[in-house]
Amino acid sequence: MTITVHHLNNSRSQRVLWLLEELGLPYDIVAYQRDPNTMLAPPELRQVHPLGKSPVVTTDDGLTLAESGAIVETVIERFGNGRFAPAAGTPAFLRYRYWLHYAEGSAMPPLLLKLVFDKIENSKMPFFAKPIAKAIAGKAKRSFITPNITTHLDFMEAELGKSRWFAGEDFSGADIQMSFPIEAAAARGGLDASRPKLMAYLDRIHARPAYKRALERGGPYGLLS
Ligand SMILES: N[C@@H](CCC(=O)N[C@@H](CS)C(=O)NCC(=O)O)C(=O)O
């Protein structure tokens, strides 16, 4: 079977390349470039999936998979042969499923809000609008966004104090899914050496040969710069 990853530069689809490298599965990449001004995906991606977001995975037997957590879960279920997911019915499996959902459902929203409000603060606008925009963005960040990011970072740091990887002592698809919010937090969400477990975790995932191979296939990945 041929697996094709519809890969947008600098995006969540980097995780899918990494997963396929970990599994040693052959795959093709169709590359899409973000608009340098808006950072949005090009319209061609809507021909693959109506939302026009990345990642999307297609197979030559007619599957179209979207939503990174669902892609990670489905690929591991179909091709994992017992690798990268704890056995069904175990407490570790519940943790695995929790983190697969948490990454996009809970960790990403405040990080995305921060990105949007940072952009509003720094975007060009008539001079008289600037102080108003700055005041609104500053209030949203101080009162809601930053405290939420702090809560999530504290939570993740504490969880990594309980086990080496998110689902337990073994590396799993949950770690691949969790890499993106943690990388995003390190790039622009205030994650730094004051949270040593998360920083060491990032070093561990970046040292994995499959992670490095995925970077070579996927091209420059801005969250690491
Ligand atoms: N929750 C979705 C999010 C998908 C998503 O927003 N992808 C971003 C890339 S990181 C995207 O395609 N952005 C370009 C756009 O919105 O046009 C997932 O995890 O797959």
Ligand as a Chemical Component Dictionary entry (heavy atoms), coordinates in Angstrom:
data_LIG
# 
_chem_comp.id                   LIG 
_chem_comp.type                 NON-POLYMER 
_chem_comp.pdbx_formal_charge   0 
_chem_comp.three_letter_code    LIG 
# 
loop_
_chem_comp_atom.comp_id 
_chem_comp_atom.atom_id 
_chem_comp_atom.alt_atom_id 
_chem_comp_atom.type_symbol 
_chem_comp_atom.charge 
_chem_comp_atom.model_Cartn_x 
_chem_comp_atom.model_Cartn_y 
_chem_comp_atom.model_Cartn_z 
_chem_comp_atom.pdbx_ordinal 
LIG N1  N1  N 0 -6.175 19.931 15.092 1  
LIG C1  C1  C 0 -5.723 19.828 13.743 2  
LIG C2  C2  C 0 -5.126 21.158 13.332 3  
LIG C3  C3  C 0 -4.756 21.242 11.869 4  
LIG C4  C4  C 0 -4.106 22.586 11.557 5  
LIG O1  O1  O 0 -4.575 23.646 11.989 6  
LIG N2  N2  N 0 -3.013 22.554 10.803 7  
LIG C5  C5  C 0 -2.300 23.759 10.489 8  
LIG C6  C6  C 0 -0.827 23.426 10.350 9  
LIG S1  S1  S 0 0.048  23.316 11.848 10 
LIG C7  C7  C 0 -2.703 24.301 9.126  11 
LIG O2  O2  O 0 -2.970 23.537 8.230  12 
LIG N3  N3  N 0 -2.636 25.618 8.997  13 
LIG C8  C8  C 0 -2.812 26.305 7.747  14 
LIG C9  C9  C 0 -4.174 26.894 7.565  15 
LIG O3  O3  O 0 -4.959 26.947 8.526  16 
LIG O4  O4  O 0 -4.446 27.326 6.434  17 
LIG C10 C10 C 0 -4.704 18.680 13.667 18 
LIG O5  O5  O 0 -4.071 18.397 14.680 19 
LIG O6  O6  O 0 -4.555 18.061 12.612 20 
# 
loop_
_chem_comp_bond.comp_id 
_chem_comp_bond.atom_id_1 
_chem_comp_bond.atom_id_2 
_chem_comp_bond.value_order 
_chem_comp_bond.pdbx_ordinal 
LIG N1  C1  SING 1  
LIG C1  C2  SING 2  
LIG C1  C10 SING 3  
LIG C2  C3  SING 4  
LIG C3  C4  SING 5  
LIG C4  O1  DOUB 6  
LIG C4  N2  SING 7  
LIG N2  C5  SING 8  
LIG C5  C6  SING 9  
LIG C5  C7  SING 10 
LIG C6  S1  SING 11 
LIG C7  O2  DOUB 12 
LIG C7  N3  SING 13 
LIG N3  C8  SING 14 
LIG C8  C9  SING 15 
LIG C9  O3  DOUB 16 
LIG C9  O4  SING 17 
LIG C10 O5  DOUB 18 
LIG C10 O6  SING 19 
# 
